[in-house]
Amino acid sequence: MIKRALISVSDKTGVSEFAKTLIKNGFEIISTGGTSALLKKEGIEVKDVSDITDFPEMMDGRVKTLHPKVHGGLLYLRDNPNHVKQAEENGISAIDIVAVNLYPFRETVAKPDVTLENAIENIDIGGPTLLRAAAKNFASVAVICDPADYAAVADELNQTGEVSNDVKKMLAVKAFRHTADYDSAVDTFLSKMLLDEKVKRFSFVGGEKLRYGENWHQEATLYKDLNTRGPNISNARQLHGKELSYNNYIDIDNALLTLKNLNCKSPAAAIVKHNNPCGLATGKTLKSAFLAAWDSDPISAFGSIVCVNRVFDAETAKILDKKFIEIIAAPGFEPEALEILKLKSETLRLIELEGFDKPFDSEYVYKHVTGGLLEQTRDVGLFEKWDVVTKEPFPDSKKGLSEFAMSACKCIKSNAISIAYEYEPGCYMLLGMGAGQPNRVDSIGKLAAPKARSNLLEMYNRNKELQKAMTYEEYVGQVFSECVMASDAFFPFDDSVVCANEFGLRYILSPGGSIRDAEVIATADRLGVSLVFTGMRHFLH
C-alpha cells in the first residue's frame, strides 16, 4: 500500500529536506498552494490537493483541504472493516503523515498597525482541522505541527521505515496543545476587538507532584510555562538531595528575585526564610558575600534557602560544614564544590539556575484569589527621583548603599524596613529587617533595629581586637550612624523617623507622598536626620 504524506505549511523552515526524506522512504506527497510550489521548485514530485479532491482551491485559499477525501483519509480507522469498506467505496486513500503549521496569527496581531481585516485573514481554518483530525487518529497518523520535529520523524523513518507509537503519541498531544494555544490567541484578540472584553488564558504543562504543599496535609503540583525565558525556578536543574516542596519553590523564587533586583556586578548571596530575605550581602568574593549575608541574621539562617549569583566555588563550600542549610541555588557549581556539598548531607538540595545572567522576560505577575486572578506589571526600578528633603545633606557616597537598601526592601513583605551597612568599601549587607507588620513603627522598633543590634553583638563578641578598641554600645552607635534605613512606603506620621533616630539611624529613604510629609520632614530636621524621598513605592503582599 502506498504511503502518503500531506504537507501544508506557513513556516517553510526545513520542509524541503523533510519532503526529500519522505520520498526516499516511499511516500507520495500531497501539498497545497505555496508549499506545493516551493517543493516543485526544489524538484520534488508533488500532487496538489485539488488533484485528490477534484475541487480547486477557492475563495482566496480559504477552502482547499476541507474535503472528505482528505479528512476521510486521516480519520478512518484502519482496523475497522466498516471504515475500510466505506473508504474504498468512496475512493478515499489513507494519509499517514500530516505536516502542517498555521497562519501566523499571533505574529500578525502583535504588529502595532494590525487591522481587524488583516487579523481575520490570518485565522487558519483548514490547518487546525487537519491537525486535530490527524491527532485524533494518532494510532495510524503521525502529525507534525513544529518544524523542530522533522528530524525525529526522519530519523525513525530512516532507521525503521515507520514512526513509532511513542513518537506519534507525543506529536498528537503537541498538536492538540498547539491548536488550543492558537484558538486561545484568536479568542483573546477578537474578544478585545469585537466585544471590548479582556480575556486571559494560560498554558502550563508538566504537572509534577511535589512532596507536599504549604503544610504536610496539603497536596501540591508544579506546572511549567514553556514560553518563559530567562532565569526561573521551573526550568532549574536539581543536582542533589531530596525532592522540593511547595514552600521550597516559593523561597527559591524569592531568593532569585532578590538577587536579580540587586542587579550588581559583585558576588552576592541571599538567604531566604519563610519567603523573606533574612540575609543579603555583596562582597569581594562569594565567600565574603555569603559570610556577610549569614551575619545578617544567623539565627533565622538556620534551615534556610541560599541563593548566589556566581558559580558556587569550593572555597565557599568549605565554610558550610556546621551550617544547616536546606537548599543552595546557584548559576552552577564547581566540580570540587559539588563533591564537598554532596558529602555534607544526603538531603541538601543543590539547584542549578539556568540563564541566571539573562533578564526576566515576563512583564506581568499574577496572584490567584478566590474566584479570580489579579494581574499587575512587575515591580521594576528603585527610585523615580532622588530628592533630599531635609536640611541635613545625604552624602553621594551613600548612593550605592542606598540602592542596596531599597533593593532588599523591595523583596521584604510589607510593611517593610531594611537597614543596610557598608561593612567594607563597596560591600554591603542587610543588617536588620522588619517584615509583614500592620504598622512600620513596629517594623523598625520591634524588628529591624533590635535585630541589627543583635547581629552586631554576634560580630562584636567574636572580634577580640574590636572589643579592645571600644565597647559594644560604642560599636553599635558607630555602625548605626553610617547605616541607611529604607522604607517600602511613605511614613504616615513622624513616629517612624523618631523611632529610627532613637536607635541612632541618621540616613533614611522613603518614597514620600504622605499628607503629613511636611511634619515628617520637620521632625527629621529637628533631629538632624537626612531624609530622601524616592517617589517609588515597593509594597509586597
TIGURO-912366 format. One record per atom (N, C-alpha, C, CB): residue in one letter; x, y, z. Coordinates in steps of 0.1 Angstrom, whole numbers, plus 5000, padded with zeros to 4 digits. Glycine has a CB too. Layout:
<rs>
aXYZ...
</rs>
This chain:
<rs>
m500849885000m500050005000m500950125000m499050005012i500550224992i501350344990i501150435003i500950424978k502250475008k502250565020k502150715015k503550555029r501350795022r501150935017r501351025028r499750945011a501851145025a502051255035a501451385029a503551275038l500751455037l500151585033l501051695040l498651595037i501551785032i502351895037i501752025033i503851885032s501452115043s500952245040s501352335051s499352245039v502452415049v503052495060v503152645056v504452435063s502952725067s503352865065s504752895068s502452955075d505352825078d506752835082d507452725074d507052815097k508152755064k508752655054k510152615058k508752715040t510552645070t511852605075t512052455075t512152655090g513052405067g513352265067g512452175060g513552215081v511352235053v510352155047v510852075035v509152235044s511752135027s512252065015s513051945019s513052165007e513951965029e514751845033e513851735039e515751895044f512851775046f511951675052f511251595041f510951735062a510751675031a510051615020a510951515012a509451725010k512151545010k513051455004k513251325011k514451525002t513351345025t513351215033t512151135031t513551255048l510951195030l509751125028l509751045015l508551215029i510251115004i510351054991i511250934992i510851154981k512350954998k513350844999k512750725006k514650895007n511850745015n511250635023n509850595017n510950685037g509650625004g508550564997g507250644998g508350435001f507250765003f505950835005f505650914992f506150935017e504350924990e503751014980e503351144987e502550954972i503751254981i503451384988i502351464982i504751474988i501451504991i500351594987i500551724993i498951534991s500251834986s500551964991s499552064986s501952004988t499752194991t498852304987t499652424984t497852334999g499052504976g499452644973g500952664973g498952734983g501452754982g502852804982g503752684986g502952914992t503352594994t504152484998t504452394986t503552405010s503352364978s503452284966s504452344956s502152264960a504252484955a505152554945a506652544949a504752694944l506852564962l508252554967l508852414965l508252594982l508152314968l508652174967l508852144952l507652074973k507952184944k508152154929k509452234924k506952204921k509652354929k510852424925k512052354929k510752574931e512052284940e513152204945e513252074938e513052184960g512452044928g512551924921g511851804928g513951894918i511051834937i510351724945i508951694939i510151764960e508651574936e507451534930e506251554940e507451394924v505251624936v504151664945v502851654938v504351804951k501851604945k500451604940k499751724947k499751474942d499051804939d498251904945d497051854952d497852014935v496551914963v495351864969v494151864960v495051954981s494151964951s493051974941s492951844932s493152094933d494151784930d494151664922d493451544930d495551624918i493551554943i492951444952i491451474953i493651444965t491051594955t489651634959t488851654946t489651754967d489451674935d488751714922d488051854924d487751604918f488551934934f488052064936f489252164936f487152074949p489052274929p490252374930p490252444944p490052474919e491452484947e491552584958e490752704955e493052614962m489952754964m489052864961m488952964972m487652804957m488253074968m487953174978m489253224985m486953124989d490253264976d491553314980d492253214990d491353444987g492053084988g492752984996g491952955009g494053035000r490753015011r490052985023r489552845023r488853085025v489352785012v488852645011v489852575002v487452645005k490452475007k491352384999k491452245005k492752444999t491552225018t491752085023t490452035030t492852085033l489452125031l488252085038l487351995028l487352205042h487751865028h487051775019h487151635024h487751785005p486151545022p486151415027p487251325022p484851345023k487851355010k488951275006k490251305013k489151294991v490251425019v491351455028v491151405042v491651605028h490051445048h489751415062h489351275064h488651505068g488751215054g488451075055g489750995055g487551025043g490751035047g492050965047g492750985060g492851025036l492451085068l493051105081l492351025092l493151245084l491051025091l490250985102l489750845102l489051075103y489750775091y489250645091y490150545099y488950585077l489450455107l490250365115l490650245106l489350305127r491950225106r492550125097r492149985101r494050135097d491849955113d491449825118d489949805119d492149795131n489149895114n487749885114n487249855100n487050025119p486749725098p486349685084p485349775078p485849545085n484449825086n483349915080n483950045075n482249935091h484950095083h485550215079h486350195066h486550275090v487150085066v487950045054v487050035042v488749915056k485849965043k484949945032k484450085027k483849855036q484050175036q483550305032q484650385025q482950375044a485850375030a486950445023a487150395009a488250425031e487050265007e487250204993e486150244984e487350054994e484850244990e483750274981e483750424977e482450244989n484350504985n484350654982n485650704976n483950724994g486550604973g487850644967g488750724976g487550724954i488650694989i489450764999i490750685002i488650795012s491850745001s493150675004s493650725017s494150694992a494350645024a494950675037a496050785036a495550555044i496050875045i497150975047i497850935060i496651125047d499150915059d499850855070d500650965078d500850755066i501051075072i501751175079i501151315075i503351175075v500951395084v500551535082v501551625088v499151565088a502051715079a503051825084a502351955081a504451815077v501852025091v501052145090v501552245100v499552125090n501852365097n501852475107n501052585102n503352525110l500552665111l499452755109l499752895105l498652765122y498752965099y498953105096y499553185108y497653165091p500353275105p501053345117p500153445124p502353415112f499053395130f498053485136f498753575147f496853405142r499453505157r499953575168r501053675164r500653475178e501853645154e502853735149e502153855142e503753675139t501053825135t500253935128t499654035138t499153875119v498953985148v498254075158v499254145167v497253995166a500554095167a501554165176a501954295169a502654065178k501754315157k502154435150k501354555154k502154415134p501954665157p501154775162p500154835153p502154885166d500354815140d499354875130d498454765124d500154935119v498254655130v497454545125v495954595124v497554425134t495254565113t493854585112t493054465115t493554645098l491754485118l490954365121l490854275109l489554415125e490754335097e490654265085e491854175082e490354355073n493054235085n494254155083n494354045093n495454245084a493954075105a493953965116a493053855112a493554025129i491853885107i490953775104i491453695093i489553835100e492053755083e492653675072e493753585076e493153765061n494353605088n495353525093n494853425104n496453605099i493553405104i492953295112i492853175104i491553335118d493653075107d493752955100d492552865103d495052875102i491852805093i490752715095i491152575091i489552765087g491552565079g491952425074g493052365082g492252435060g494052445086g495252395093g494952335106g496252505095p494252405115p493852345128p492952215126p493152445136t492152215115t491252105113t492051985109t490252135102l493052005100l493951895097l494751845109l494951945086l495251935117l496051885129l495151805138l496652005136r493951855141r493051785150r492651655145r491851875153a492351645132a491951515126a493051415127a491551535112a494251465123a495451365124a495751325138a496651435117a495651425147a496051395161a494951305167a496151525169k493751315163k492651225169k492951085165k491351265163n493451065153n493750925148n495250895149n493250905133f495850935160f497350925162f497850775161f497750985175a496950685163a497350545162a497850505148a496250445166s497350585138s497650555124s498350665117s496450515117v498250785123v498750905116v499750985125v497651005112a500951015119a501951105126a501651245122a503351055122v501451335131v501151475129v502251565134v499751515135i502751655125i503851735128i503451885127i505051705119c503451955138c503052105138c504252195140c501952135148d505452135142d506652215146d507752165137d506952205161p508352255129p509552215121p510652145129p510052325113a510752175142a511752115150a511651965152a511752185164d510451915149d510151775150d510451695137d508751745154y510751765126y511051695114y512251595116y511451795103a513251635123a514451555124a514151415131a515551625132a513351425142a512951305150a512151205141a512151335162v511251255133v510451175124v511351115113v509251245118a512151195108a513051155097a514051045102a513851275091d514551065114d515450955119d514750825121d516051005133e513550825126e512750705127e512450635114e511450725135l512050715104l511750665091l513050605085l511250775082n514150675086n515450625080n515850495087n516550725081q515550475100q516050365107q515050245106q516250395122t513750265107t512850155108t511750165097t512150155121g511650275089g510650285079g509350325084g510550155072e509150355097e507950395102e508150485114e506950275105v507050545119v507150635130v506550555142v506350765128s507350555153s506950465165s505650525171s508050465175n505050435179n503850485186n504150585196n503150365193d505250575203d505550675213d505750815207d506850635220v506450825196v506550945189v505251005184v507550935177k504350915179k503050955174k502251015186k502350835168k502350955197k501551005209k502051145213k501750905221m503451155213m503951285217m503551395207m505551275217l503651365194l503251455183l501751495184l503551405170a500951395187a499451425188a499151515199a498751295190v499751495211v499551585222v500051725219v500251535235k501151735212k501751865209k500851935199k503151845203a500251865190a499351925180a498051975187a498951825169f497451905196f496251945203f496652075212f495651835212r497752065218r498252175226r498452305217r499552145234h498952285205h499252395196h497952455191h500052335184t496952375188t495752435183t494952505195t494852325177a495052445207a494452515218a495052645221a494652425231d496352655220d497052785222d496652885211d498552765223y496552825199y496252915187y494852965189y496352835174d493852885192d492552925194d492453025206d491552805197s493253005216s493253095227s493753235223s494253045238a494753245214a495253375209a494153445201a496453355200v493353365193v492353425185v491253475194v491753315175d490853395204d489853435214d490253565221d489553325224t491453575225t491953695233t491853815224t493353665237f492353805211f492353925203f490953965199f493153885190l490053865194l488753905190l487853955201l488153785183s488053895213s487353945225s487554085227s487653855237k488854125226k489154275228k488654355216k490654285229m488854315204m488454395192m486954405190m489154335180l486254295192l484854285189l483954315201l484454155183l484354275213l483554295225l484154395235l483354165231d485354445233d486054525242d486154455256d485354665244e486454325255e486554245268e487854175268e485354135268k488554195280k489854135281k489753995286k490654215291v490453905279v490453765283v491953725286v489853675272k492153645296k493453605300k493453445300k493953655314r494253385292r494353245291r495853205294r493853185278f496053095300f497353045303f497552905298f497653055319s498752865296s499152735292s500352685300s499452725277f500052595309f501152545318f501152385316f500952585333v502352335317v502452185314v503252125325v503052165300g503451995324g504351925333g503651855345g505352015339g502951935353g502151875364g502951785373g501051795358e504151835378e505051755386e504551755401e506551805385k504251645406k503751635420k504951665430k503151495423l504651755439l505651795449l505451715462l505551945452r506451725471r506451655484r505151685491r507651685492y504851805493y503651855499y503451995497y503651815515g502352055501g502052195499g502652285510g500652225498e502052395514e502552475524e502652405538e501652605526n501652305539n501652225551n501652075547n500452255560w501951985556w502151845552w500851785547w502551765564h499651835552h498451775548h497951825534h497351795558q498651925528q498251975516q498951915504q498352125516e498251885493e498951835481e499351955473e498051735473a500451935465a500952045456a501551985443a502052125464t501452075433t501852035420t502552155413t500751985411l503652135406l504352235399l504052225384l505852235401y503452325378y503252335363y504252435357y501852375360k504652415345k505752495339k505152575327k506852405334d505552695326d505252775314d506452765305d505052925318l506252695294l507352665284l507752795277l506952565275n506952895277n507253025270n508153115277n505953095266t508353085290t509153175299t510653155296t508853155314r511253265293r512753265291r513453335303r513153335278g514753325303g515453385314g515453295326g514853525318p516153345337p516253255349p514853235356p517253315359n514553115359n513353085367n513452945373n512053095358i512752935384i512852805392i512252685385i512152825405s511252715375s510652595369s511552525359s509352645362n512552595354n513452525345n514852505351n513652615332a514852515365a516152485372a516452335372a516052535386r517652305374r518052155374r518552115388r519152135363q517952015394q518351975407q519451875405q517151905415l520551905412l521751815411l521951715422l523051905410h521251745434h521451665445h520351685455h522851685452g520051585464g519151605475g517751555473g519151745479k516951565483k515551515483k514751615475k514951495497e513551565471e512651645463e512251775470e511451565458l511851875462l511452005467l509952005470l511752115456s509652095480s508252115484s507752245478s508052105500y506452265480y505852395476y506552515482y504352395480n506852515495n507452625501n508852645496n507552605517n509552535493n510952545487n510952625474n511552405485y509952595466y509852675453y509552825455y508752615444i508652845465i508352985468i509653065473i507252995479d510352995482d511553065488d512653075478d512052975500i512852975469i513952995459i513553105449i514152855451d512353115446d511853225437d512153355443d510453205433n511853375456n512153495464n513653525463n511553485478a514453425466a515853445466a516453495453a516653325471l515853425442l516253465429l515853605425l515653365418l514653645429l514153785426l515053885434l512753795430t515353845446t516153935455t517453965448t516353875469l518153865444l519453885438l519353955424l520153745435k518353925416k518253995404k517854135406k517153925395n517154165417n516854305420n518054385423n515854315431l519054325429l520254395432l520954445420l521254305440n520954365409n521554405396n522954445398n520654515390c523654375406c525054415409c526054325402c525354415425k527254375399k528254305393k529154235402k529154395384s529054265415s529954195425s529254065429s530054285437p530053975435p529453855441p528453885451p530553765447a527353815452a526253845461a525653715466a525253935455a525053725478a524353605483a523153655490a525253525493a522053575488a520753595495a520453475503a519653635485i519953495515i519453395524i518053415527i520353385537v517153325524v515753345525v515153245535v515053325511k514253295543k513453205552k512053255552k514153215567h511153165550h509653195550h509353315541h509253225564n509953305529n509653405518n510053545521n508153395515n511053565530n511653695532n513153675532n511153755546p513853775526p515353765527p515753805541p515953855516c516253715549c516753745562c518253775561c516553625572g518853745550g520353775548g520553815534g521153655552l521353915532l521653965519l522954045520l520554055513a523854015510a525154095511a525854075497a526054045522t526754175495t527654175484t529054155490t527554295474g530054125482g531354105487g532454105476g531553985495k533654105480k534754095470k534853955464k536154135477t534453865472t534453725468t533153665472t535653635474l532753545466l531553485470l531553445485l531253365461k532753395489k532853355503k532553475513k534253305506s533153595510s532853705519s531453755518s533853825515a530853745506a529453785504a528553695512a529053785490f528853555512f528053465519f528153485534f528453325515l529353505539l529553525553l528853645558l531053535557a528953755551a528253875555a526753855554a528653995545a526253785544a524753755544a524353675556a524453685531w525253575560w524853495571w524853575584w525953375573d525753675585d525853765597d524553855597d527053845596s523853865586s522653955586s521653895596s522053955572d521653765598d520653705608d521053555609d519153725603p522053525617p522553385618p521453295624p523753375626i520553345633i519553265639i518553215628i518853335650s518053315621s517053285610s517653205599s516453415605a518953215597a519553145586a519552995588a520953195584f519252945600f519252805602f518152745594f519052775618g518452645586g517452575578g516952665566g516352535586s517752755561s517352845551s517652805537s518052985554i517252885528i517552875513i518552975510i516252885504v519652935504v520753025500v520753035484v522152975505c520853155480c521053175465c522153265463c519653225459v522953235453v524153325450v524153355435v525453255454n524853465431n524853505417n526153465410n524653655416r526853375416r528153325409r528153175410r529353385417v528953115402v529152975403v529652945417v530152915392f529052845423f529452815437f530752755438f528352725444d531752815445d533152765444d533452685457d534052885443a534552615456a534952525466a535352605479a536152445462e535952715478e536252795489e535052835498e536952935485t533952865491t532752895499t532152765504t531652965490a532152655496a531652525501a532252475514a531752425490k533552505515k534352455527k533852525540k535752475525i533252635540i532952705552i531452675557i533052855550l530852585550l529452555553l529252435562l528652525540d530352375567d530352255574d529352245585d531752225579k529352355594k528552345606k527252435604k529352395618k526952475592k525752555589k524652465583k526152675580f523552465589f522452385584f521652465574f521452345596i521752425561i521052485550i520252385543i522152555540e519052425539e518152335532e518452325517e516652375534i518752435511i518852445496i519952545493i517552475489i520752515483i521652615477i521352615462i523152575479a521052745457a520752765443a521752855438a519252825441a522352825426a523452895420a523352885405a524752855426p524052975398p524152955383p524852835379p524853075377g525652775388g526452655386g527252625398g527352665373f527952505398f528752465409f530152415403f528052355417e531252455409e532452395406e532452245410e533652475414p533152165402p533152025405p533551985419p534051945395e534652055424e535052025437e534052075448e536352105440a533452185445a532352235454a531152145455a531852375450l530852085443l529751995442l529951865451l529451955428e531151815450e531551695458e531551725473e532951645454i532051845477i532051885491i530651895496i532752025493l529751955488l528351975493l527551845493l527752075484k527851755484k527151635484k527551545496k527451555471l528751555500l529251485512l528651545525l530751485513k528351675524k527851745536k526551685541k527651895533s525651655531s524351605535s523651535523s523451715541e523051425526e522351355515e521051425512e521951205520t520551505521t519251575518t519451715513t518451575531l520651775514l520851915509l520551925495l522251955512r519552005491r519152025477r520152125470r517752075476l520652085459l521552175451l520852195438l522952105449i520652325435i519752365424i520652455415i518552445429e520652415402e521352495392e520352575384e522152405382l520552715385l519652805378l520152845365l519452935387e519552795354e520052825341e519752965337e519352725331g520653025329g520453155323g520353265334g519153165315f521153255344f521053345356f521353495351f521953305367d522253505342d522653645338d521653705328d524053635332k520653635324k519753685314k518653765322k519153575305p518053865315p516953935322p515653855322p516654065314f514753885331f513453825331f512653875319f512653865344d511953785312d511253825300d509753835303d511453735289s509353815315s507953825319s507653965324s507553715330e506654025317e506254165321e505354175332e505754235309y504554065334y503454065344y503753965355y502154045337v503053985367v503053895377v501553875381v503853935390y501253755386y499853715389y499653665403y499353615378k498453685408k498153625421k496753575421k498353735433h496553455424h495253395425h494453435437h495253245423v493253475436v492353505447v491153415445v492053655448t490353395456t489253305455t488253365444t488453305468g488053285433g487153315423g487753415412g485953375428g489053445413g489653535403g491153535403g489153675407l491653625394l493053635392l493453775391l493453555379l494453815398l494953955398l496253965389l495254015412e496254065380e497454085372e498054215374e497054065357q499354225375q499954355375q501354345369q500154405390t501854465364t503154465359t504254445370t503454605352r505354385366r506454355375r506954485381r507554275368d507354485394d507854605401d509354625396d507854585416v509454715387v510854735381v511354875385v510754725365g512554885388g513155015392g513255025407g512355125386l513955125412l514155155426l513655295430l515655145430f514155395422f513755535425f513155605413f515055605430e512255685415e511755775405e512455915405e510255795406k512955945417k513656065419k514656045431k512656185422w515456145433w516356145445w516356285450w517856105440d515356305459d515056435465d515456445479d513556475463v516556505482v516956525496v516156645502v518556565498v515256605511v514156705515v514456765529v512856635516t515656735535t516056785548t517156875547t516356675558k517356955558k518557045558k519856965559k518457135570e519756855566e520956765567e521256695554e520756665578p522356715548p522656655534p522756505535p523956715528f522556445523f522656305522f523856275513f521356235516p524956225518p526256215511p526056125498p527256155520d526656175487d526656105475d527355965477d527356185464s528255965486s529055835489s528155725494s530155865499k526955755498k526055655503k524955615492k525355705516k525155655480k524155625470k524155475467k524455705457g525355415466g525455265464g524755185475g526855225462l525055225487l524455165499l522955185499l525055215512s522455305495s521055335494s520355245484s520855475491e520955225472e520355135462e520254995467e521255135449f521354945475f521254815481f520154805491f522654785487a520054905499a518954905510a517554895504a519155025518m517354975493m515954975487m515754845479m515755095478s516854795473s516654665466s516254555476s518054625459a516854555488a516454455498a515054475502a517454465510c514754605505c513354645510c512254595500c513354795512k512554605487k511654565477k511154415478k512154585463c512054335484c511754185485c511354145498c513054115481i511154235507i510654205521i509154235522i511454295532k508354155528k506954175529k506654305537k506254055536s505654375531s505154495538s504554475551s504254575528n504554575560n505354695559n506854675561n504854805570a507654705551a508954655551a509954775555a509354605537i510954735563i512054815566i513354745565i511954875581s514354805558s515654745557s516754835563s516054705543i517654785570i518854855575i520054795569i518854855591a520754875561a521954835553a523154895558a521654855538y524254825557y525554875562y526654835552y525954805576e527554935550e528754915541e529854855550e529155045534y529954725551y530854665561y532354675557y530454515563e532554695544e533954735539e533654805526e534854605537p534654885521p534354975510p533754895498p535655035506g532654945494g531954885482g531254755484g532954865471c531254705497c530554585500c529454605511c531554475506y528254555508y527054595515y526454465521y526054665507m525754485533m525054385539m523754435545m525954315550l522754345546l521454375552l521754345567l520354285547l521754445575l522054435589l520854405598l522654565595g519654445593g518454415600g517254445591g518354495613m516154375593m514954395585m513654375593m514954315572g512654445590g511354425596g510354395585g510954545605a509554295587a508654245576a507254215581a509254125569g506254245573g504854195575g504154245587g504954045576q504554365591q503854425603q502754515599q504854505612p501654525607p500554615603p500954765603p499354595613n502054795611n502554935610n504054935610n502055015623r504655035604r506055025601r506855075613r506455115589v506255135623v506955175636v507455045642v506055255645d506554945643d506954815648d507954745640d505654725649s507854765627s508954705618s510254765621s508554735603i510354885625i511554955628i511954915643i511555105627g511154955652g511454955666g511454815673g510555045674k510654725668k510554595674k511254485666k509054555676l511554515653l512154415645l513554455639l511254375634a513554545629a514754575622a515854625630a514454685611a515654725638a516754785646a517154695657a516254915653p516254625665p516754535675p517554415669p515554475683k517054375657k517754265650k519154305646k516954215638a519254425641a520554485637a521454485649a520454615631r520954535661r521754535673r522254395677r520954605685s521354305676s521654165680s522754105670s520354075679n522654135657n523654085648n524954145651n523154115634l524954275654l526254345657l526854285670l526054495659l526054245679l526554185691l527354055688l525454155701e526753975679e527453845674e528753885668e526553775664m528753985660m530054025653m531054075663m529754125642y530554155673y531454215683y532054115692y530654315692n531254015696n531753915705n532853825700n530653825710r532853805687r533953725681r535153805676r533353645669n535153935678n536254015673n536954075686n535754135664k538054005690k538754055702k539454185700k539853945705e539954215689e540554345686e539554455688e541254345672l538354435682l537354535683l536954555698l536054495675q536854455706q536554465720q537554545727q536354325726k538754545723k539854625730k539654765726k541154575726a539154795714a539154935709a537955015714a539154935694m536754945716m535555015720m534554925727m534955085708t533654985734t532554905740t531554865729t531854985751y530754775733y529654725724y528754845720y528854615730e528354925729e527455035726e528155135717e526955105739e529455165720e530155255711e530155195696e531555275716y530355065696y530454995683y529055005675y530754845684v527954985683v526654995677v526355135672v525554945687g526755235681g526555375677g527355405664g526955465688q528555365664q529355395652q528755335639q530855345654v528355205640v527755135628v526455205624v527554985631f525555215634f524255275631f524355415625f523355275643s525255485629s525455625624s525755625609s526455705632e526255515604e526655505590e525755425581e528055455589c524755365587c523755275580c522755365572c523055185590v522155305563v520955355556v519755275559v521255365540m518655335563m517455265565m516455295554m516755305579a515855195548a514955215537a513555165541a515355145524s512555245537s511155205539s510455185526s510355325547d509655075525d508955055512d507855145508d508454915512a507355225518a506255325516a506455445524a504955255518f505655545522f505755665530f505555645545f504855775524f505955745552f505655745567f504355825569f506855815575p503355765574p502055835576p502155935587p500955735579f503055915597f503356005608f504856015609f502655955621d505256105618d506656125620d507256025630d506956265625d506455935636d506955845646d507955755641d505755765652s507955715628s508955625623s510355695623s508555585608v510355825619v511655895620v512155905634v511456035613v511255935643v511655945657v512155815662v510455985666c511555705659c511955565663c513355535658c510955465659a513555565645a514755535638a515955615645a514755565623n515655735648n516655825654n517055775668n516155965654e516055725675e516355675689e517355565688e515055625695f517455495677f518455385676f519755435670f517855275667g519755565667g521055625661g521055625646g522155555667l519955595639l519955595624l519855735619l518855505619r520755775610r520755915605r520355935591r522155965607y520355815583y520155835568y518955745565y521355795560i517855805559i516655735557i516155755543i515555775567l515655645537l515055655524l513555625525l515655555514s512655705518s511255675518s510755735505s510555755530p509655665500p509055715487p508455855489p507955625483g508055895501g507356015503g505956005498g508056135496g505156115499g503856115494g502756115504g503655995485s503056125517s502156125528s501556275529s502756085541i500356285534i499756415536i500456485547i498256405539r501256405555r502056465566r503556475563r501756385579d503856475550d505256485546d505956605553d505456485531a505256715553a505856835559a506256815574a504956955558e505356745581e505556715595e506756615597e504256655601v506856515588v507856425588v509256495586v507656305578i509256575576i510456655572i510956745584i510356735559a509956815590a510256905601a510856825613a509056975606t510356705616t510856625626t512256575623t509956505629a512556535610a513856495606a514856615608a513856445591d514456735604d515256845605d515656875620d514656975599r514656865628r514856885643r515756785649r513456875650l515756665644l516656555649l517956545642l515956425648g518156625631g519456615624g519556495615g520556615633v518356445611v518356325602v518256365588v517156235606s518956295579s518956315565s517956225558s520356305558l516956285551l515856215546l515756235531l514556255552v515656125523v515556135509v514156075505v516656055502f513456145496f512256095490f512556045476f511156205490t512155915474t512555855461t511355845451t512955705464g510155875456g509055875447g508455745442g509355955435m509055635446m508655505441m508355405453m509655435432r507055365454r506755275465r506955135461r505255295468h507255045471h507554905468h506854805477h509054885469f505554825479f504754725486f504954585481f503254765487l504954485489l505054345485l504154265495l506454295485h502954225490h502054155498h502054005495h500654215496
</rs>
